[in-house]
Amino acid sequence: MKESAYQKGLVKRIKGRFPNSVVMKTDASQIQGCPDLLILQKDKWAMLEVKQSEKATRRPNQEYYVNKFNDMSFSSFIFPENEEEVLNAMERSFES
């Protein structure tokens, strides 16, 4: 499955799981390596870097920004193999 197809389905699943959330696609040309998705949920937020698989290549700065934003709120790499685990962790971060 292509990353864009996975991401499209993922956005639908996030909106289904968090119906009052706002899911926004970030602009990679603004900050190279910034995670793909910003999820706003009440007074909480999360950022997700979408990959088509666990073995997909990570681009320069992606690890840096995922770690930086995770220190601030919640951020993670997400791919089909870890999707449920990441969404569960994101849900817990929204509840705290």
C-alpha positions as CSV (number, residue, x, y, z in Angstrom):
1,M,0.0,0.0,0.0
2,K,1.3,3.5,-0.8
3,E,1.9,5.9,2.0
4,S,-0.7,8.3,0.7
5,A,-3.4,5.7,0.6
6,Y,-2.5,4.5,4.1
7,Q,-2.5,8.1,5.4
8,K,-6.0,8.8,3.8
9,G,-7.5,5.8,5.6
10,L,-5.7,6.6,8.8
11,V,-7.2,10.1,8.9
12,K,-10.6,8.6,8.5
13,R,-9.9,6.2,11.4
14,I,-8.6,9.0,13.6
15,K,-11.7,11.1,12.9
16,G,-13.9,8.1,13.7
17,R,-12.1,7.4,17.0
18,F,-11.8,11.0,18.0
19,P,-15.0,12.5,16.5
20,N,-14.5,16.0,17.9
21,S,-10.9,16.3,16.8
22,V,-9.4,18.4,14.0
23,V,-6.9,16.5,11.8
24,M,-4.6,18.7,9.7
25,K,-1.9,17.8,7.1
26,T,1.3,19.8,7.7
27,D,3.3,21.5,5.0
28,A,6.7,19.7,4.8
29,S,8.1,22.7,2.9
30,Q,7.8,24.9,6.0
31,I,9.8,22.6,8.3
32,Q,11.7,19.7,6.7
33,G,11.1,16.6,8.7
34,C,8.0,17.9,10.6
35,P,5.5,15.1,11.2
36,D,2.7,14.7,8.6
37,L,-0.4,15.1,10.7
38,L,-1.4,17.4,13.5
39,I,-4.3,16.2,15.6
40,L,-6.1,18.8,17.8
41,Q,-8.4,17.3,20.6
42,K,-9.9,19.8,23.0
43,D,-6.9,21.4,24.8
44,K,-4.5,18.6,23.7
45,W,-2.6,17.9,20.5
46,A,-0.5,15.2,18.8
47,M,1.7,14.9,15.7
48,L,2.1,11.7,13.7
49,E,4.7,10.9,11.1
50,V,3.0,8.4,8.7
51,K,5.0,5.6,7.1
52,Q,3.8,2.9,4.8
53,S,5.5,0.2,6.8
54,E,7.7,-0.3,9.8
55,K,10.7,-0.7,7.4
56,A,10.1,2.5,5.4
57,T,13.0,4.9,5.2
58,R,13.0,7.8,7.6
59,R,14.0,11.1,6.1
60,P,16.5,13.6,7.6
61,N,15.2,15.4,10.7
62,Q,12.1,13.2,11.1
63,E,13.4,11.4,14.2
64,Y,14.5,14.8,15.7
65,Y,11.0,16.4,15.2
66,V,9.1,13.3,16.4
67,N,11.2,13.3,19.6
68,K,11.0,17.1,20.1
69,F,7.2,17.2,19.7
70,N,6.8,14.0,21.9
71,D,8.6,15.9,24.6
72,M,6.1,18.7,24.3
73,S,2.9,16.7,24.0
74,F,2.6,13.5,21.9
75,S,4.3,12.5,18.7
76,S,5.1,9.2,17.1
77,F,5.9,7.4,13.9
78,I,2.8,5.4,12.8
79,F,2.5,2.6,10.3
80,P,0.1,-0.3,9.8
81,E,2.1,-2.6,12.1
82,N,1.9,-0.2,15.2
83,E,-1.3,1.8,14.4
84,E,-3.4,0.4,17.2
85,E,-0.6,0.8,19.8
86,V,0.1,4.4,18.7
87,L,-3.6,5.4,18.7
88,N,-4.1,3.8,22.1
89,A,-1.1,5.8,23.4
90,M,-2.4,9.0,21.8
91,E,-5.8,8.4,23.4
92,R,-4.1,8.1,26.8
93,S,-2.2,11.3,26.3
94,F,-5.5,13.1,25.4
95,E,-7.1,11.8,28.7
96,S,-4.2,13.0,30.9
